[in-house]
Amino acid sequence: MENIKTRDNIIYVNLKYLTKNHEVTLNSNFIKIFDVNVEEFMKPFIPLFKEAAISITIIFHIYQLSQYNKRICNSLLDRAKLAEFVIDQLIRRRKENIKNFKNFTWYKSFERLIEILTKIKTFAEKISQLHEIKKFSKVKNIKERFEILINEYDNVMMDLNFTMAITNEQQRKIDHENLKDDLSEIKEFLEKFDSIENKLKTSIIYEEVLNIRPNNKNVEVKNLDDIKLTKPRIIKDDDIRGRFIRKMYLNTNEVACIKAYNYESLPYYHNLATYMKATQSPNIIQFYGFAELEDFPVMVSEWAEFGNLRNIYLRDGITSLKLKLAYTLDVCRAIAYLNALGIYHKELQCSNVLVTAENIAKLKFSSPIRSLSSTFEDVRWRAPEMILNMKLYDQKCEIYSIGMLLWELIFERRPYEDMNFSMMIDYVTNGGREKLQFDNNSSIMVNIQKSIKKIIKKAWSHDPDARMSISKLFIDLDTLIKSLDEDNNKVDNKMSLKLKNPSNYKSEVYKYDSKSIQNVIEPILSIDIGIKAHRAKNYEKAWKCFKMQVENQNAFGKYWMGYYLWEGIFVQKDRKAALTLYKEAADDFIVDAQYRYSCALNKLSTELRINPKEIIKSLQLAADYGSEKAQLLIGDAYLKAKLGYKKNLEMAILWYRRAALQNNKDAKEKLEKLGIEFLTRD
């Protein structure tokens, strides 16, 4: 997968971008068919083979990068891999399958298989990333959508007579368990993780981050007015901490200023615009921008009263076990937010976790200019696969580092302190880890210690795929903290490590006359051809295309056919049929279809006796999916207390901002009237 590299972080390219540009390494066995001269009867299938190869490859990438619902993604990958096998076998044995290749009904079924693989790809992307999961109105909708896709997959495999690819009873049991486990986990995680308002705010931050093009010189980081940086009213002994100086910003916010010489010439400068948005998330030290302080350029960020965790435990020690776990939970929340934005921290350790006056732990990004010794130090918390440079950095690496950070925080010492650099590298890459031994053996503490050991071991597993997910880590930490509350009078929060030195760890050939084979298949018109015909006002050709696509369950085909039936273009109006098609297209994540479905529900509400709450629910879903028109309407509803929404100016502004990010003119005008600044696209 393509990566945009910065000095300290990797911002991975969104899978939509990857899909759109087909920038994937096609590893399917049948890809070689694209580079050879093929028989005439095969030619209509070549575009379908290519599309299948792209979808299968991307599904594999999605599984590898999945941050959530990994077991469900694994079940989807099983189907993709089975499809890859049967297509490869079909191509290798094409001379035995000439009748099928010349059968139009079979061709249509094969195209439907390609469409289903595309749906699986889209669904896998939606359920594997936090910002997309939040768009599902209920977790059970994920289960319903999965079951529909699997049934569609089995049906088309049956139509194609690919019987070996049809789901058997054993696979269905595995699928059921995967669904049950993942959905239970994600439901609990979302309930604990986010409020409705925070959900909306982080959605806006995500969209704004995507709106900033990495390394685009037209994107500038905010320069603060120097006069807005003032001395604190109350002077403290530690107002100067090394290179950091405490100041007040706007007389209300305590900020830390650090000198940043010639920052505009540095290669990471323009990525700071992304970081500036990302740090508006909870549990991240906020970056405000740049300023001049005593004739020196400085970076201005949020001040953390208690400093970093390493200095805290070295200076005073942290006696409360509950507080240590709470700090780690804060780090998990920060990592979940950053990873949802496509940002990886890469330097998780106690020295990069700051504690505010409210006793909240917040992640900070390291200084852009770091010494070689600091880089070597990072290896103590780094995943073994990264030490060996075996793969790109991903969330599994972050999970490993959280496990190491928790160990460091529990035992208040750096990992592998008694080892030199080469010994540590050899030890870790061969599966060695720090000791997990406590000297408190009371019955209650033993159970708590077992829970901590289990969390750390699952986080720092040598096999990246065996590491726990961020959602599971979050849930387990939260559960453990609550158990400490319940046993508050019995728990001894003081634990120490009993230190010990690390211990030694050939295809058949068929004759045929190619001249006698005629290509009897007329390929189905692509959806793009239909849209071009519509724009050229060739409605008959467009309708023919959309109808053919609907027969193969194409979501865009359903949307366009619904539009023609609703407006009465080329065919007679049938708004009830259009409503059904809009709903089916919306279920396949076609954003505009969800909005038009909402409008259609409203239009037919009296005739069909539709509950107004269903209309509002549908409109809300369209806005969550990213419909700028729906977002504008909900903003209006909050501003004017319409559609059952209570008046809430802050929520109205948030929804207007989301619409404005998509260049909605009306939303921009409303924000201007309210005196609100907003990001615009280049």
Secondary structure as GFF3:
##gff-version 3
##sequence-region A 1 682
A	DSSP	beta_strand	3	5	.	.	.	ID=ss1
A	DSSP	beta_strand	10	12	.	.	.	ID=ss2
A	DSSP	alpha_helix	15	21	.	.	.	ID=ss3
A	DSSP	three_ten_helix	29	35	.	.	.	ID=ss4
A	DSSP	three_ten_helix	40	45	.	.	.	ID=ss5
A	DSSP	alpha_helix	46	65	.	.	.	ID=ss6
A	DSSP	alpha_helix	70	92	.	.	.	ID=ss7
A	DSSP	three_ten_helix	94	97	.	.	.	ID=ss8
A	DSSP	alpha_helix	98	101	.	.	.	ID=ss9
A	DSSP	alpha_helix	104	128	.	.	.	ID=ss10
A	DSSP	alpha_helix	130	133	.	.	.	ID=ss11
A	DSSP	alpha_helix	140	159	.	.	.	ID=ss12
A	DSSP	three_ten_helix	163	165	.	.	.	ID=ss13
A	DSSP	alpha_helix	169	193	.	.	.	ID=ss14
A	DSSP	alpha_helix	196	211	.	.	.	ID=ss15
A	DSSP	three_ten_helix	226	228	.	.	.	ID=ss16
A	DSSP	beta_strand	229	230	.	.	.	ID=ss17
A	DSSP	beta_strand	240	241	.	.	.	ID=ss18
A	DSSP	beta_strand	244	249	.	.	.	ID=ss19
A	DSSP	beta_strand	253	259	.	.	.	ID=ss20
A	DSSP	three_ten_helix	263	265	.	.	.	ID=ss21
A	DSSP	three_ten_helix	269	271	.	.	.	ID=ss22
A	DSSP	alpha_helix	272	278	.	.	.	ID=ss23
A	DSSP	beta_strand	287	293	.	.	.	ID=ss24
A	DSSP	beta_strand	296	302	.	.	.	ID=ss25
A	DSSP	beta_strand	307	308	.	.	.	ID=ss26
A	DSSP	alpha_helix	309	315	.	.	.	ID=ss27
A	DSSP	alpha_helix	321	340	.	.	.	ID=ss28
A	DSSP	three_ten_helix	350	352	.	.	.	ID=ss29
A	DSSP	beta_strand	353	355	.	.	.	ID=ss30
A	DSSP	beta_strand	361	363	.	.	.	ID=ss31
A	DSSP	alpha_helix	372	377	.	.	.	ID=ss32
A	DSSP	three_ten_helix	378	381	.	.	.	ID=ss33
A	DSSP	alpha_helix	384	387	.	.	.	ID=ss34
A	DSSP	alpha_helix	395	411	.	.	.	ID=ss35
A	DSSP	alpha_helix	421	429	.	.	.	ID=ss36
A	DSSP	alpha_helix	443	459	.	.	.	ID=ss37
A	DSSP	three_ten_helix	464	466	.	.	.	ID=ss38
A	DSSP	alpha_helix	470	486	.	.	.	ID=ss39
A	DSSP	three_ten_helix	514	516	.	.	.	ID=ss40
A	DSSP	alpha_helix	527	535	.	.	.	ID=ss41
A	DSSP	alpha_helix	539	551	.	.	.	ID=ss42
A	DSSP	alpha_helix	555	567	.	.	.	ID=ss43
A	DSSP	alpha_helix	575	587	.	.	.	ID=ss44
A	DSSP	alpha_helix	591	603	.	.	.	ID=ss45
A	DSSP	alpha_helix	605	608	.	.	.	ID=ss46
A	DSSP	alpha_helix	612	625	.	.	.	ID=ss47
A	DSSP	alpha_helix	628	640	.	.	.	ID=ss48
A	DSSP	alpha_helix	649	660	.	.	.	ID=ss49
A	DSSP	alpha_helix	665	673	.	.	.	ID=ss50
###
